[in-house]
Amino acid sequence: VFNENMTSILCIGVDKHEMGLEDDMVGTGGQADALYMIALDTKTGETDVIAISRDIVTDIGIYSPDGEYLRTEKHQLCLSYAYGNGKDTSCLNTVTAVERLFYQLPIQSHIAIDLDAVAQLNDAIGGVTVTMIDDDFLDSNIIRHYKGETLTLYGEDARRYLQIRKTHELHSSVDRMSRQINYLKAFSKKALQMT
């Protein structure tokens, strides 16, 4: 039986520095590079976060350059964001694709941020301290940080930490999701302490 107290919020990280289209061209609005669904029980307050791989192949809506729905096709989930205006219609297409992926689970809300928002949110709470879970991070001063090291991220380094991946390695997207989860836990803990 579906729990009527549950609400779902899709959080979308877009791989662009500024949301929107380039020269009003569909397909230039970026991709949904990071996808997290927050499942919130409105009665108990219990919250779960579900990481969704950008690489999952699922049915996504395909639209014409004029915004006219054409059909669905099986593609990587991240591409659903590209079919839209780089803002609200891109978000709605991504929400629909995720609902399909989760067997029509209703998603009541969504939020999307671009790459520039990461540093702003990070610095708004005074930086975020993480313990490195791998050896893949090279900061803006070209200093490599190693597994087990504790590091406080500021500004552009927060974005780099969340975005970096080795595209020539098969598991790099999964490694990046692990870093994102590591960061989100640290960010949430600090943000909650400040409120």
N, C-alpha and C positions, 0 to 999 in steps of 0.2 A: 504494500500500500504506500503510495507516495506521501511523504511527510509534508503536509501543507505549511508547516512552520519554516521550511527551508527556503532560502533565497540564494540565487547564484549570481555572482558578479564576475565578469570576464575582464581581466587586466591584460592589455595589449601593449607591448613595447615595439615601437616602429623603428626600423633601421634607417632613419633619416634625421638630419639635424633640424629640419623645419617641416611641419606637417603641411600637406597640400600637394598639388600637381605642379609639374614643370610645363610651362606653355600650354596649360589646359589639356594635357595629353593623358588619357587613361593608361595606367600601367607605370606611371612615374611617381606614384604616391608612396612608394616604399612597400616593404613586406612586414608581416607580423612576425618579428624575429623572436619575441619572447611572449609566451602565452601562459597565463596562470588563472585558474578558476578558483574563486573563493566561495566555499559553501558555508553559509551562515545559518545557524538555527536561531531564528528570531525569538524563540521562547526561552532557550537555555543560554544563548550567547556563545555556544560552542562554535568554533570556526576551524575549518580544514582548508588547506590550500592544495590544489591539484596542479602539478606541473604538466603541461601539454607540449609534446615535442613539435616543433615547427616543421619537422620532416615527415610527419604522419601523412600518408596519402589518403585523401577522402574526397567526397563530392563537394566541389565549390561552385558557386554561381559565376557564370561567365557573362559579361556585359559588353555591349558595343561601346565605341567611343562616345556615343550620345547618351549613354547610361541606360540603354534599353536591354532588358534581360533577354539573353539568347538561349541558354541551356546550362545544364550542370555538366562538369567534367571531373574526372579523377586527377587531382594534382596534389602537390605538397600543400598542406594547410596554410603555410605562411603566404602563399600566393593569393589567397582569398582577399587580403587587404589591398592588393594592387588593382583589383577590379572595383573602382569607385573613385571618389573625388579626393582621396587622400585624407579624408576627415570622416564625417558622419556616415556616408554611404559605404565607405571602406570598412568602417567598424561594423555596420549592420551586416555586410556580407560575411565578415569573419565570424560574427555571433551566430549567424544562420549555419555556417559550415561546422562550427563547434557543436551546436545543437544537434545537427545531423549525426556527427561523430558520436555523441553521447545519447543516441537513440531518442531524439526529440526532447531531451531534458530542457525545460524552459530556463533561459538566462534572462533575469529581470533587469540587470544593469550591466553597463560596461564602461570602461575608462581606457583611454589610450594616451601614451606619452611618447614624445620623440626623444632622440638621444640627448639633446640639450637640457631636457628637464631632469635627467638623472643627476647631473652635477648640482643643479639648483636645489633639488629635494635633499640630496646628500648633505650639502653644506648648510641647509636650513636647520638641520639638527646638530650641526657642529662636527660633521664627519662621522664615519662609521668604521668601527674597529672589527676586523675579521681575523680569523686564524686561517692561514693558507692551507688549502686542502690538496694542492698540486704545485708543480714547479713551473707553471706556464706563464706567470705574470711578470711582465717587464713594465716598470712604471714610467712616467713621463721623463724622469731623469736617467733613463736607460739603466736602471738598477734592477737586477733579477731578484725576485723574492721566492723563497723555497718553502716546501711543505712543512707545516708546523710553526712557521714564523707568524708572529702577530704584527699586524700592520693597520694603521689608521688611514683610511682613504679620504681624500679631499678632492673636490673639483673634478677635473678631467680624468684623474686616476680611478675614480668610482666608475665612470662610464667605461674606461678601458677594461677594468676588472670584469664588468658585466658582459661586455661585448666580445672580447677576444676569443678566437678559436682558430685552430689549425685546419683550414679547409681541406688539406690533402690527407687528413687522418679521419678514418671512418667514424670513430667514437668522439670526435671533438665537439659535436653538438651536445652530446650527453654530458661531457665534462663541463661544458659551459653552463648547462642547466644546473649541475651540481654547485658550481660557483655562485650562480644566481640565487639558488635556495640558501646557500651559506650566507650570502649578503643579506637577503630578505629577512632571515631570522635575526641577524644582528641589527639591521635597520629598524625592524618592528620593535625589538626589545628597547632600543634607545628612544625611539619615538614615543613609546608608551610611558617610559620613565619621565619624559618631558611634559606629558599632558596631565 
